[in-house]
Amino acid sequence: MAWFVYLIECRDGSIYTGIAVDVNARYAAHLSGKGARYTRSHPPRRLLAAIEYADRSAASKAEYQIKRLSPRDKRELGRRHQAP
């Protein structure tokens, strides 16, 4: 089963990074206020990117690396892997 790392641009300009199997369902949860604590206090503006990985382990490792990027680098990553 494929896993995805996804990037959400929040209304305040910050970038949230997470992993999920169903990105659309997870994004809907963030929009409804039932997602992560961070997106409850920083509401989503748009889904920037969804990057596919073979399994949860690979997605988790990628998520860790992406979270360490600067906001500028996260936006560049989002441009290269735009969400459908």
C-alpha positions in Angstrom: 0.0 0.0 0.0 1.4 3.4 -1.0 1.8 6.2 1.6 2.1 9.9 0.9 3.9 12.8 2.4 1.8 15.9 1.9 2.4 19.6 2.4 -0.4 22.1 3.4 0.0 25.8 3.1 -1.8 27.4 6.1 -3.6 30.8 6.1 -0.7 32.4 8.0 1.8 31.3 5.4 3.3 28.4 7.4 3.7 24.9 5.8 2.4 21.8 7.6 3.9 18.4 6.7 2.2 15.1 7.3 1.8 11.5 6.0 -1.3 9.6 5.0 -2.6 6.8 2.9 -5.6 8.8 1.6 -4.4 12.4 1.2 -7.8 13.8 0.2 -9.5 12.3 3.2 -6.8 13.6 5.5 -6.9 17.1 4.0 -10.7 17.1 4.4 -10.1 16.3 8.1 -7.7 19.2 8.4 -10.2 21.5 6.7 -13.0 20.4 9.1 -10.8 21.1 12.2 -10.4 17.4 13.0 -6.9 17.0 11.7 -3.7 17.7 13.5 -3.6 20.1 16.4 -1.4 22.4 14.4 -3.9 22.9 11.6 -6.7 23.5 14.1 -4.8 26.7 15.2 -3.3 27.4 11.7 -6.2 26.6 9.3 -5.3 25.2 5.9 -5.3 27.4 2.8 -4.4 24.8 0.2 -2.8 21.4 -0.4 0.6 22.1 -1.9 1.9 18.7 -2.6 1.5 14.9 -2.3 4.5 12.7 -2.8 4.1 9.0 -3.0 6.3 6.4 -1.2 6.3 2.7 -1.2 5.5 2.2 2.5 4.9 3.9 5.8 8.6 3.7 6.8 9.8 5.4 3.7 7.1 8.1 4.0 8.0 8.7 7.7 11.7 9.1 6.9 10.9 11.5 4.1 8.5 13.4 6.4 11.3 13.8 9.0 13.7 15.2 6.3 11.1 17.5 4.8 10.2 19.0 8.2 13.8 20.0 8.6 13.7 22.1 5.4 13.2 25.8 5.3 9.8 27.2 4.4 11.3 28.3 1.1 12.6 24.8 0.3 9.3 23.3 1.3 7.5 25.6 -1.2 10.0 24.6 -3.9 9.3 21.0 -3.2 5.6 21.8 -3.4 6.1 23.3 -6.8 7.9 20.2 -8.0 5.2 17.8 -6.6 2.0 19.7 -7.0 -1.0 18.0 -5.5 -3.6 16.7 -8.0 
